[in-house]
Amino acid sequence: MQFQRYGVYYTPHPGALADFGRSWLGWDPVAGQTVAHLAVESLPQKISEITATPRKYGLHGTIKPPFFLADGTDADGLAMCFEALCTTLAPVTLDGLFLTQLGNFIALKIDGDQTPLAELADTVVLELDPFRATPNEVELARRRKANLSTTQEALLAKWGYPYVMEEFRFHITLTGDLGRDVEATMEALDPHIAPLLPRPFKVESLTLVGETHDGMFHEIHRHALTGCSAAKAR
């Protein structure tokens, strides 16, 4: 399978939360295929419309944002470096996840201190950066439409993405922009996902993903974090 971009995500291990993610979003990144949506009563919009924006990514939290490969690098080299890096990184245990509103969309966020996960993400961003191509002007212009702060602009220039390092905020996106339907959607969704949210929340592996030319993301390889010490990139 040919991929145009690559990234590193947290994706849930096989189980109830992963099953929910596939049926809620309608996309299975492991099998690389669409699946039937979950039946959720009282949604104010069709589930296919609610989940249209995040569907292509699958249920995930971004660790290293998607990037094109730099000249002189290749997918095999990236995979080898990713696997080697995972053997140096220790698993992270956090308090839990909770369902919340972010602007006009719904996501899962870290309950409690996210510092250990942020440090892990910093290390992954740093160590895999030699494989990242510099964004072109079209990509940069698209990012700058978000009215970036001075710090975010500097991060965009250095790392190709404005929401890494000190601007990293882990979240698992569940919907697109819902406008005025955020509260009603949360009320309908909460009974389905609340029993599945882990406490504690353990990040014990990372997933290398690839984007095909239709924009859909696929799992390339999940690798356990088997190191003995926590990341300290900050």
C-alpha positions as CSV (number, residue, x, y, z in Angstrom):
1,M,0.0,0.0,0.0
2,Q,1.3,3.4,-0.9
3,F,1.1,6.3,1.6
4,Q,1.5,10.0,1.0
5,R,1.9,11.1,4.6
6,Y,2.9,9.4,7.9
7,G,2.3,10.1,11.5
8,V,2.5,8.7,15.0
9,Y,-0.7,8.3,17.0
10,Y,-2.0,6.9,20.2
11,T,-4.7,4.4,19.2
12,P,-6.5,2.2,21.7
13,H,-5.6,-1.5,22.0
14,P,-8.1,-4.0,20.6
15,G,-11.1,-3.9,23.0
16,A,-14.2,-2.0,23.9
17,L,-12.9,1.5,23.3
18,A,-11.3,0.5,19.9
19,D,-14.6,-1.2,18.9
20,F,-16.5,2.0,19.8
21,G,-14.2,4.1,17.8
22,R,-14.6,2.1,14.7
23,S,-18.4,2.0,14.8
24,W,-18.8,5.7,16.0
25,L,-16.5,7.0,13.2
26,G,-17.3,4.4,10.6
27,W,-13.7,3.7,9.8
28,D,-11.4,0.8,10.8
29,P,-7.8,1.9,10.3
30,V,-6.5,-1.6,11.2
31,A,-8.5,-3.4,8.5
32,G,-8.4,-0.3,6.2
33,Q,-12.2,-0.3,5.5
34,T,-15.4,1.5,6.3
35,V,-17.7,-0.1,8.9
36,A,-21.4,0.4,9.9
37,H,-22.0,3.2,12.3
38,L,-23.1,2.7,15.8
39,A,-26.8,3.2,16.5
40,V,-27.1,6.2,18.8
41,E,-30.6,7.5,19.7
42,S,-31.4,11.2,20.0
43,L,-28.5,12.6,18.0
44,P,-29.4,16.0,16.6
45,Q,-27.7,15.2,13.2
46,K,-26.9,12.1,11.3
47,I,-24.0,10.3,12.8
48,S,-22.3,10.2,9.3
49,E,-22.4,14.0,9.3
50,I,-21.3,14.4,12.9
51,T,-18.2,12.2,12.3
52,A,-17.4,13.2,8.7
53,T,-14.3,15.3,9.7
54,P,-12.5,13.0,12.1
55,R,-13.5,9.8,10.2
56,K,-10.5,9.5,8.0
57,Y,-8.1,9.5,10.9
58,G,-9.8,6.8,13.0
59,L,-10.0,7.0,16.8
60,H,-6.7,8.5,17.8
61,G,-4.7,11.0,19.7
62,T,-1.9,12.7,17.7
63,I,1.6,12.3,19.0
64,K,3.6,13.3,15.9
65,P,1.4,15.1,13.4
66,P,1.2,13.8,9.8
67,F,4.1,14.7,7.5
68,F,5.5,14.1,4.1
69,L,8.8,12.2,3.9
70,A,11.9,14.3,3.5
71,D,14.1,13.8,0.4
72,G,16.6,11.1,1.1
73,T,14.4,9.2,3.5
74,D,12.0,6.4,2.9
75,A,9.1,4.5,4.6
76,D,11.3,1.5,5.6
77,G,13.8,3.8,7.4
78,L,11.0,5.6,9.2
79,A,9.5,2.3,10.4
80,M,12.8,1.1,11.6
81,C,13.5,4.3,13.5
82,F,10.0,4.3,14.9
83,E,10.4,0.8,16.3
84,A,13.8,1.5,17.7
85,L,12.5,4.6,19.4
86,C,9.6,2.8,21.0
87,T,12.1,0.4,22.7
88,T,13.6,3.4,24.5
89,L,10.4,4.9,25.7
90,A,8.6,3.8,28.9
91,P,4.8,3.4,29.1
92,V,2.9,6.4,30.5
93,T,0.1,6.1,33.1
94,L,-2.3,9.0,33.5
95,D,-5.4,9.5,35.7
96,G,-8.0,8.9,33.0
97,L,-10.0,10.3,30.0
98,F,-13.1,12.4,30.1
99,L,-15.7,13.5,27.5
100,T,-15.7,17.3,26.9
101,Q,-16.4,20.1,24.5
102,L,-13.6,21.8,22.7
103,G,-14.9,24.8,20.8
104,N,-17.8,23.5,18.7
105,F,-16.6,19.9,18.6
106,I,-16.5,17.0,21.1
107,A,-13.4,15.1,22.2
108,L,-11.8,13.0,24.9
109,K,-9.2,14.8,27.0
110,I,-6.7,13.9,29.8
111,D,-8.1,14.0,33.3
112,G,-5.3,15.3,35.4
113,D,-1.7,16.1,34.6
114,Q,-0.7,15.4,31.0
115,T,3.0,16.2,31.5
116,P,4.3,12.6,31.2
117,L,2.5,12.2,27.9
118,A,3.6,15.6,26.7
119,E,7.2,14.7,27.3
120,L,6.7,11.4,25.4
121,A,5.2,13.3,22.5
122,D,8.1,15.9,22.5
123,T,10.6,13.1,22.2
124,V,8.8,11.4,19.3
125,V,8.5,14.8,17.5
126,L,12.2,15.4,18.0
127,E,13.6,12.0,17.2
128,L,11.5,11.4,14.0
129,D,11.9,15.0,12.7
130,P,14.7,14.1,10.2
131,F,12.1,12.2,8.3
132,R,9.8,15.2,7.9
133,A,9.8,17.3,4.8
134,T,9.6,21.0,5.2
135,P,6.0,22.2,4.6
136,N,5.4,24.1,1.4
137,E,3.8,27.5,1.2
138,V,0.3,26.1,0.7
139,E,0.5,24.0,3.8
140,L,1.9,26.9,5.8
141,A,-0.8,29.3,4.6
142,R,-3.5,26.7,5.6
143,R,-2.1,26.5,9.1
144,R,-1.9,30.3,9.5
145,K,-5.6,30.7,8.8
146,A,-6.0,29.7,12.5
147,N,-4.6,33.0,13.6
148,L,-1.6,31.5,15.3
149,S,0.1,33.1,18.3
150,T,3.8,34.1,18.2
151,T,4.7,30.8,19.9
152,Q,2.6,28.7,17.5
153,E,4.1,30.5,14.5
154,A,7.6,29.7,15.8
155,L,6.7,26.0,16.3
156,L,5.2,25.9,12.8
157,A,8.5,27.2,11.4
158,K,10.6,24.8,13.4
159,W,8.5,21.6,13.5
160,G,6.0,22.0,10.7
161,Y,3.0,22.1,13.0
162,P,1.9,24.8,15.5
163,Y,0.5,22.5,18.3
164,V,3.6,20.6,19.4
165,M,6.0,20.9,22.3
166,E,4.7,23.6,24.7
167,E,1.5,23.9,22.7
168,F,0.8,20.1,22.8
169,R,-2.7,19.4,24.2
170,F,-3.6,15.7,23.9
171,H,-7.1,15.0,22.7
172,I,-9.1,12.3,20.9
173,T,-11.5,14.0,18.4
174,L,-14.9,12.5,18.1
175,T,-16.8,15.0,16.0
176,G,-16.5,17.8,13.5
177,D,-17.9,21.3,14.1
178,L,-21.4,20.8,15.6
179,G,-22.4,24.5,15.9
180,R,-25.3,24.7,18.3
181,D,-25.7,20.9,18.6
182,V,-22.7,20.3,20.9
183,E,-24.7,19.9,24.1
184,A,-27.4,17.6,22.6
185,T,-24.7,15.5,20.9
186,M,-22.8,15.1,24.2
187,E,-26.0,14.0,26.0
188,A,-26.7,11.4,23.4
189,L,-23.1,10.1,23.2
190,D,-22.2,10.1,26.9
191,P,-24.1,6.9,27.9
192,H,-22.3,5.0,25.1
193,I,-18.7,6.1,25.8
194,A,-18.6,6.9,29.5
195,P,-18.5,3.2,30.6
196,L,-15.6,2.6,28.2
197,L,-13.2,5.4,29.4
198,P,-10.1,4.0,31.0
199,R,-9.2,4.9,34.6
200,P,-6.2,4.9,34.8
201,F,-5.4,5.7,31.2
202,K,-2.3,3.9,30.1
203,V,-0.3,4.6,26.9
204,E,1.6,1.4,26.5
205,S,2.2,1.5,22.7
206,L,2.3,3.9,19.8
207,T,1.0,3.4,16.2
208,L,2.7,4.4,13.0
209,V,0.0,5.4,10.5
210,G,0.0,6.3,6.8
211,E,-2.4,8.3,4.7
212,T,-3.4,6.9,1.3
213,H,-4.3,9.2,-1.6
214,D,-8.0,9.1,-0.7
215,G,-7.1,10.8,2.6
216,M,-7.8,7.8,4.8
217,F,-5.4,6.8,7.5
218,H,-4.3,3.2,8.0
219,E,-2.4,1.5,10.8
220,I,1.1,0.5,9.5
221,H,2.5,-0.9,12.8
222,R,1.7,-0.7,16.5
223,H,4.8,-1.0,18.7
224,A,4.9,-1.5,22.5
225,L,6.7,1.0,24.6
226,T,9.4,-1.1,26.3
227,G,11.9,1.4,27.6
228,C,12.7,1.7,31.3
229,S,12.8,5.5,31.6
230,A,10.4,8.3,30.8
231,A,10.9,10.7,28.0
232,K,12.7,14.0,28.9
233,A,12.7,16.1,25.7
234,R,11.5,19.3,27.2
